[in-house]
Protein backbone atom coordinates (compact mmCIF):
# COMPACT_ATOMS: atom_id res chain seq x y z
CA UNK A 1 0.00 0.00 0.00
CA UNK A 2 1.04 3.60 -0.50
CA UNK A 3 0.74 6.64 1.71
CA UNK A 4 1.23 10.19 0.63
CA UNK A 5 4.58 11.56 1.71
CA UNK A 6 2.81 14.90 1.97
CA UNK A 7 1.45 13.71 5.28
CA UNK A 8 4.86 13.23 6.80
CA UNK A 9 7.59 14.82 4.82
CA UNK A 10 6.89 18.42 5.78
CA UNK A 11 10.11 20.17 6.81
CA UNK A 12 10.86 20.40 10.50
CA UNK A 13 9.59 23.92 10.67
CA UNK A 14 6.53 24.06 8.48
CA UNK A 15 3.35 24.98 10.30
CA UNK A 16 2.94 28.33 12.02
CA UNK A 17 6.65 28.79 11.61
CA UNK A 18 6.65 25.27 12.91
CA UNK A 19 6.26 23.12 15.95
CA UNK A 20 9.74 21.80 15.42
CA UNK A 21 10.93 25.39 15.34
CA UNK A 22 9.24 25.95 18.66
CA UNK A 23 11.34 23.12 19.98
CA UNK A 24 14.55 24.27 18.29
CA UNK A 25 14.03 27.85 19.37
CA UNK A 26 14.39 26.78 22.99
CA UNK A 27 18.09 26.49 22.33
CA UNK A 28 19.81 25.50 19.11
CA UNK A 29 19.00 24.22 15.68
CA UNK A 30 21.76 25.66 13.52
CA UNK A 31 22.54 24.12 10.14
CA UNK A 32 25.55 22.28 11.51
CA UNK A 33 23.80 21.13 14.66
CA UNK A 34 23.67 17.51 13.51
CA UNK A 35 27.36 17.29 14.23
CA UNK A 36 27.26 19.10 17.56
CA UNK A 37 23.90 18.07 18.99
CA UNK A 38 23.88 17.57 22.77
CA UNK A 39 23.13 14.13 24.04
CA UNK A 40 21.02 13.52 27.12
CA UNK A 41 22.62 11.55 29.92
CA UNK A 42 21.72 7.90 29.53
CA UNK A 43 19.92 6.12 32.32
CA UNK A 44 21.21 2.83 33.64
CA UNK A 45 18.85 0.27 32.14
CA UNK A 46 18.32 -3.31 33.24
CA UNK A 47 18.90 -5.84 30.44
CA UNK A 48 17.02 -8.40 32.54
CA UNK A 49 14.03 -6.19 33.34
CA UNK A 50 10.68 -7.92 33.79
CA UNK A 51 8.80 -6.68 30.71
CA UNK A 52 5.51 -8.05 32.01
CA UNK A 53 5.51 -5.03 34.31
CA UNK A 54 6.03 -2.58 31.42
CA UNK A 55 3.85 -1.43 28.55
CA UNK A 56 4.63 0.14 25.17
CA UNK A 57 2.99 3.23 23.72
CA UNK A 58 3.96 4.31 20.22
CA UNK A 59 2.94 7.02 17.77
CA UNK A 60 3.29 6.22 14.08
CA UNK A 61 1.82 7.09 10.66
CA UNK A 62 -1.29 5.16 9.67
CA UNK A 63 -0.42 2.11 7.58
CA UNK A 64 3.27 2.29 8.46
CA UNK A 65 3.22 -0.86 10.63
CA UNK A 66 1.10 -4.04 10.51
CA UNK A 67 -2.37 -3.76 12.04
CA UNK A 68 -1.69 -6.86 14.12
CA UNK A 69 1.49 -5.33 15.58
CA UNK A 70 0.15 -4.83 19.16
CA UNK A 71 -0.94 -8.43 19.61
CA UNK A 72 2.26 -9.75 18.01
CA UNK A 73 4.41 -7.58 20.27
CA UNK A 74 2.50 -8.62 23.39
CA UNK A 75 2.91 -12.26 22.43
CA UNK A 76 6.63 -11.96 21.67
CA UNK A 77 7.83 -9.53 24.35
CA UNK A 78 5.28 -10.41 27.08
CA UNK A 79 4.63 -6.74 27.84
CA UNK A 80 1.50 -5.95 29.80
CA UNK A 81 -0.04 -4.00 26.92
CA UNK A 82 0.78 -2.09 23.74
CA UNK A 83 -1.02 1.01 22.54
CA UNK A 84 -0.71 2.55 19.06
CA UNK A 85 -1.68 6.15 18.39
CA UNK A 86 -1.53 7.64 14.91
CA UNK A 87 -0.22 10.91 13.58
CA UNK A 88 -0.84 12.25 10.07
CA UNK A 89 2.19 14.55 9.95
CA UNK A 90 5.50 15.10 11.66
CA UNK A 91 4.01 18.29 13.06
CA UNK A 92 1.20 16.37 14.69
CA UNK A 93 3.73 14.02 16.25
CA UNK A 94 5.71 17.00 17.51
CA UNK A 95 2.58 18.34 19.18
CA UNK A 96 2.19 15.10 21.09
CA UNK A 97 5.84 14.99 22.06
CA UNK A 98 6.56 18.61 22.97
CA UNK A 99 3.39 20.34 24.14
CA UNK A 100 2.74 19.93 27.86
CA UNK A 101 4.32 17.44 30.23
CA UNK A 102 4.82 13.71 29.78
CA UNK A 103 3.34 12.68 26.44
CA UNK A 104 2.94 9.08 27.58
CA UNK A 105 4.70 8.02 24.37
CA UNK A 106 7.58 5.56 24.65
CA UNK A 107 8.56 5.20 20.97
CA UNK A 108 7.87 7.74 18.22
CA UNK A 109 8.25 7.33 14.48
CA UNK A 110 9.47 10.67 13.07
CA UNK A 111 11.60 11.80 10.14
CA UNK A 112 15.32 12.31 10.67
CA UNK A 113 15.38 16.09 10.99
CA UNK A 114 12.63 15.89 13.61
CA UNK A 115 14.58 13.33 15.59
CA UNK A 116 17.49 15.75 15.44
CA UNK A 117 15.34 18.63 16.74
CA UNK A 118 13.98 16.51 19.60
CA UNK A 119 17.46 15.37 20.58
CA UNK A 120 18.84 18.89 20.60
CA UNK A 121 16.32 19.71 23.32
CA UNK A 122 17.22 16.69 25.46
CA UNK A 123 13.87 15.01 24.86
CA UNK A 124 15.27 11.68 23.65
CA UNK A 125 16.79 8.76 25.50
CA UNK A 126 20.12 7.74 23.95
CA UNK A 127 19.95 4.38 22.23
CA UNK A 128 21.38 1.61 24.42
CA UNK A 129 22.88 -0.54 21.70
CA UNK A 130 23.45 -3.45 24.07
CA UNK A 131 19.67 -3.81 24.40
CA UNK A 132 19.13 -3.87 20.62
CA UNK A 133 21.27 -6.71 19.23
CA UNK A 134 19.35 -6.56 15.95
CA UNK A 135 21.11 -3.27 15.19
CA UNK A 136 23.66 -5.63 13.66
CA UNK A 137 21.14 -6.22 10.85
CA UNK A 138 21.45 -2.63 9.61
CA UNK A 139 23.50 -1.79 6.57
CA UNK A 140 26.81 -0.12 7.55
CA UNK A 141 25.61 2.94 5.61
CA UNK A 142 22.66 3.26 8.00
CA UNK A 143 25.07 4.22 10.79
CA UNK A 144 26.47 7.17 8.80
CA UNK A 145 23.39 9.39 8.56
CA UNK A 146 24.43 13.01 8.89
CA UNK A 147 21.71 14.01 11.37
CA UNK A 148 22.72 11.17 13.75
CA UNK A 149 26.01 9.47 12.95
CA UNK A 150 26.33 6.24 14.88
CA UNK A 151 22.58 6.01 15.61
CA UNK A 152 23.14 7.60 19.02
CA UNK A 153 19.53 8.67 19.54
CA UNK A 154 17.54 7.24 16.62
CA UNK A 155 17.17 4.00 14.69
CA UNK A 156 16.28 4.21 10.98
CA UNK A 157 13.09 2.48 9.85
CA UNK A 158 12.75 3.42 6.16
CA UNK A 159 14.83 5.49 3.73
CA UNK A 160 14.82 6.73 0.16
CA UNK A 161 15.56 9.59 -2.21
CA UNK A 162 13.94 12.12 -4.56
CA UNK A 163 14.27 12.33 -8.32
CA UNK A 164 12.43 12.61 -11.63
CA UNK A 165 9.70 10.12 -12.46
CA UNK A 166 8.83 10.12 -16.18
CA UNK A 167 6.95 8.45 -19.02
CA UNK A 168 9.45 6.76 -21.32
CA UNK A 169 6.94 6.77 -24.21
CA UNK A 170 6.02 10.45 -23.92
CA UNK A 171 9.37 12.20 -23.43
CA UNK A 172 11.44 13.08 -26.49
CA UNK A 173 14.63 12.81 -24.45
CA UNK A 174 15.19 11.03 -21.15
CA UNK A 175 15.66 13.50 -18.29
CA UNK A 176 19.11 13.56 -16.72
CA UNK A 177 19.18 16.92 -14.94
CA UNK A 178 17.01 18.86 -12.53
CA UNK A 179 17.00 21.54 -15.24
CA UNK A 180 14.81 19.25 -17.35
CA UNK A 181 12.08 20.03 -14.80
CA UNK A 182 13.10 23.58 -13.96
CA UNK A 183 13.52 24.63 -17.60
CA UNK A 184 11.34 22.14 -19.48
CA UNK A 185 11.63 21.98 -23.28
CA UNK A 186 8.67 23.18 -25.34
CA UNK A 187 7.21 19.66 -25.73
CA UNK A 188 7.09 19.26 -21.93
CA UNK A 189 5.68 22.67 -20.99
CA UNK A 190 2.52 22.40 -18.87
CA UNK A 191 3.24 18.68 -18.53
CA UNK A 192 5.58 18.69 -15.53
CA UNK A 193 4.82 18.87 -11.80
CA UNK A 194 6.81 19.91 -8.76
CA UNK A 195 6.26 19.25 -5.07
CA UNK A 196 4.90 22.03 -2.91
CA UNK A 197 6.35 20.83 0.42
CA UNK A 198 8.89 23.52 1.24
CA UNK A 199 12.25 21.80 1.39
CA UNK A 200 11.34 19.53 -1.52
CA UNK A 201 10.03 22.42 -3.62
CA UNK A 202 13.46 24.00 -3.19
CA UNK A 203 15.50 20.82 -3.68
CA UNK A 204 15.67 20.69 -7.53
CA UNK A 205 16.74 24.34 -7.78
CA UNK A 206 19.22 24.03 -4.92
CA UNK A 207 20.91 21.06 -6.57
CA UNK A 208 20.77 22.57 -10.07
CA UNK A 209 22.53 25.69 -8.74
CA UNK A 210 25.14 23.63 -6.91
CA UNK A 211 23.95 24.53 -3.41
CA UNK A 212 23.47 22.39 -0.33
CA UNK A 213 19.90 21.29 0.44
CA UNK A 214 20.59 22.70 3.91
CA UNK A 215 21.80 26.14 2.91
CA UNK A 216 20.57 29.03 5.03
CA UNK A 217 22.29 31.73 2.97
CA UNK A 218 19.88 34.47 1.95
CA UNK A 219 21.54 35.08 -1.41
CA UNK A 220 21.34 31.39 -2.37
CA UNK A 221 17.70 31.05 -1.31
CA UNK A 222 16.93 34.20 -3.32
CA UNK A 223 18.42 32.62 -6.45
CA UNK A 224 16.40 29.47 -5.82
CA UNK A 225 13.25 31.56 -5.59
CA UNK A 226 14.12 33.36 -8.83
CA UNK A 227 14.54 30.06 -10.68
CA UNK A 228 11.27 28.65 -9.29
CA UNK A 229 9.35 31.80 -10.21
CA UNK A 230 10.67 31.55 -13.78
CA UNK A 231 9.61 27.90 -13.90
CA UNK A 232 6.06 28.36 -12.60
CA UNK A 233 4.34 29.40 -15.89
CA UNK A 234 5.63 26.19 -17.49
CA UNK A 235 4.25 23.89 -14.78
CA UNK A 236 1.16 21.75 -14.97
CA UNK A 237 0.75 21.89 -11.20
CA UNK A 238 2.39 21.74 -7.79
CA UNK A 239 1.55 18.23 -6.61
CA UNK A 240 2.73 16.09 -3.70
CA UNK A 241 0.07 13.41 -3.86
CA UNK A 242 -1.31 12.55 -7.34
CA UNK A 243 1.71 12.95 -9.62
CA UNK A 244 1.81 9.18 -10.20
CA UNK A 245 -1.77 9.21 -11.45
CA UNK A 246 -0.99 12.14 -13.73
CA UNK A 247 1.89 10.17 -15.24
CA UNK A 248 -0.30 7.12 -15.79
CA UNK A 249 -3.00 9.18 -17.52
CA UNK A 250 -0.46 11.03 -19.68
CA UNK A 251 -1.46 14.42 -18.28
CA UNK A 252 2.12 14.74 -17.05
CA UNK A 253 5.28 13.47 -18.74
CA UNK A 254 7.83 14.30 -15.99
CA UNK A 255 7.34 14.89 -12.27
CA UNK A 256 9.42 15.48 -9.16
CA UNK A 257 8.85 12.39 -7.03
CA UNK A 258 9.92 10.40 -4.00
CA UNK A 259 11.25 7.07 -5.18
CA UNK A 260 8.67 4.91 -3.38
CA UNK A 261 5.86 6.88 -4.99
CA UNK A 262 7.07 6.65 -8.58
CA UNK A 263 4.88 3.88 -10.08
CA UNK A 264 7.70 2.10 -11.93
CA UNK A 265 5.98 -1.26 -11.46
CA UNK A 266 2.90 -0.12 -13.42
CA UNK A 267 1.77 -2.92 -15.72
CA UNK A 268 2.50 -0.90 -18.86
CA UNK A 269 6.18 -0.71 -17.86
CA UNK A 270 6.54 2.76 -19.34
CA UNK A 271 7.42 4.73 -16.21
CA UNK A 272 10.99 5.12 -14.96
CA UNK A 273 12.81 7.02 -12.21
CA UNK A 274 16.14 8.81 -12.35
CA UNK A 275 18.25 10.64 -9.80
CA UNK A 276 19.50 13.71 -11.69
CA UNK A 277 23.22 14.13 -12.30
CA UNK A 278 23.44 17.08 -9.87
CA UNK A 279 22.48 14.76 -7.00
CA UNK A 280 19.56 14.62 -4.60
CA UNK A 281 18.58 14.01 -0.99
CA UNK A 282 18.46 11.09 1.40
CA UNK A 283 15.28 11.02 3.49
CA UNK A 284 15.00 8.76 6.53
CA UNK A 285 12.14 7.90 8.88
CA UNK A 286 13.29 6.84 12.32
CA UNK A 287 12.28 5.32 15.63
CA UNK A 288 13.18 7.28 18.78
CA UNK A 289 12.70 6.64 22.51
CA UNK A 290 11.39 9.50 24.61
CA UNK A 291 13.40 10.55 27.65
CA UNK A 292 10.13 10.74 29.58
CA UNK A 293 9.32 7.07 28.90
CA UNK A 294 8.68 4.95 31.99
CA UNK A 295 9.13 1.81 29.91
CA UNK A 296 12.59 2.24 28.45
CA UNK A 297 13.58 -1.43 28.54
CA UNK A 298 10.36 -2.38 26.76
CA UNK A 299 10.91 0.44 24.26
CA UNK A 300 14.34 -0.93 23.39
CA UNK A 301 12.91 -4.44 23.14
CA UNK A 302 10.25 -3.12 20.75
CA UNK A 303 12.82 -1.56 18.43
CA UNK A 304 14.83 -4.76 18.55
CA UNK A 305 11.67 -6.66 17.58
CA UNK A 306 11.03 -4.34 14.62
CA UNK A 307 14.59 -4.89 13.38
CA UNK A 308 14.02 -8.64 13.19
CA UNK A 309 14.32 -9.45 9.45
CA UNK A 310 10.97 -11.23 9.39
CA UNK A 311 9.26 -8.15 10.86
CA UNK A 312 11.14 -5.30 9.18
CA UNK A 313 10.74 -6.80 5.70
CA UNK A 314 7.00 -6.09 6.03
CA UNK A 315 7.60 -2.39 5.37
CA UNK A 316 9.37 -3.00 2.06
CA UNK A 317 6.77 -5.52 0.95
CA UNK A 318 3.70 -3.54 1.99
CA UNK A 319 4.47 0.18 1.75
CA UNK A 320 7.07 -0.02 -1.02
CA UNK A 321 9.75 1.85 0.91
CA UNK A 322 13.25 0.50 1.27
CA UNK A 323 14.34 -0.44 4.78
CA UNK A 324 17.95 0.08 5.98
CA UNK A 325 18.05 -3.52 7.23
CA UNK A 326 20.31 -5.77 5.15
CA UNK A 327 18.95 -9.00 6.57
CA UNK A 328 15.35 -7.84 5.98
CA UNK A 329 15.95 -6.68 2.40
CA UNK A 330 17.53 -10.03 1.57
CA UNK A 331 14.13 -11.60 2.29
CA UNK A 332 12.26 -9.28 -0.05
CA UNK A 333 11.47 -10.38 -3.59
CA UNK A 334 12.03 -7.17 -5.54
CA UNK A 335 9.60 -6.86 -8.49
CA UNK A 336 11.06 -6.05 -11.89
CA UNK A 337 11.47 -2.30 -12.22
CA UNK A 338 10.92 -1.69 -8.51
CA UNK A 339 12.98 1.04 -6.88
CA UNK A 340 13.42 -1.24 -3.87
CA UNK A 341 16.54 -2.36 -5.70
CA UNK A 342 18.43 0.91 -5.14
CA UNK A 343 21.64 0.12 -3.25
CA UNK A 344 22.45 1.71 0.14
CA UNK A 345 25.68 3.19 -1.23
CA UNK A 346 23.64 4.95 -3.92
CA UNK A 347 21.25 6.33 -1.32
CA UNK A 348 24.11 7.62 0.79
CA UNK A 349 25.19 9.76 -2.15
CA UNK A 350 22.15 11.86 -1.33
CA UNK A 351 22.37 14.77 1.09
CA UNK A 352 20.35 14.36 4.28
CA UNK A 353 17.91 17.18 4.96
CA UNK A 354 18.55 18.34 8.50
CA UNK A 355 16.68 20.64 10.84
CA UNK A 356 17.71 24.27 10.33
CA UNK A 357 16.04 25.70 13.40
CA UNK A 358 15.09 29.37 12.99
CA UNK A 359 16.55 29.45 9.48
CA UNK A 360 13.80 27.09 8.26
CA UNK A 361 11.40 30.04 8.19
CA UNK A 362 13.35 31.27 5.16
CA UNK A 363 12.09 28.25 3.22
CA UNK A 364 8.56 28.73 4.57
CA UNK A 365 8.55 32.31 3.33
CA UNK A 366 10.15 31.48 -0.02
CA UNK A 367 7.71 28.65 -0.69
CA UNK A 368 4.69 30.77 0.15
CA UNK A 369 5.88 33.56 -2.13
CA UNK A 370 6.55 31.21 -5.07
CA UNK A 371 3.34 29.20 -4.91
CA UNK A 372 1.10 32.22 -4.25
CA UNK A 373 2.12 34.12 -7.39
Secondary structure, 3 states (H helix, E strand, C coil): CCCCHHHCCCCCCCCCCCHHHHHHCCCCCCCCHHHHCCCCCCCCCCCCCCHHHCCEEEEECCCCCCCCHHHHHHHHHCCCCEEEEECCCHHHHHHHHHCCCCCCCCEEEEEHHHHHHHHHCCCECCCCHHHCHHHHHECHHHHCCCCCCCCCCCEEEEEECEEEEEECCCCCCCCCCCHHHHCCCHHHCCCEEECCCHHHHHHHHHHHCCCCCCCCCHHHHHHHHHHHHHHHCCCCEECCCCHHHHHHHCCCCEEEEEHHHCCCCCCCCCEEEECCCCCCEEEEEEEEEECCCCCHHHHHHHHHHHCCHHHHHHHHHHHCCECCEHHHHCCCCCCCCCHHHCCHHHHCCCEECCCCHHHHHHHHHHHHHHHHC
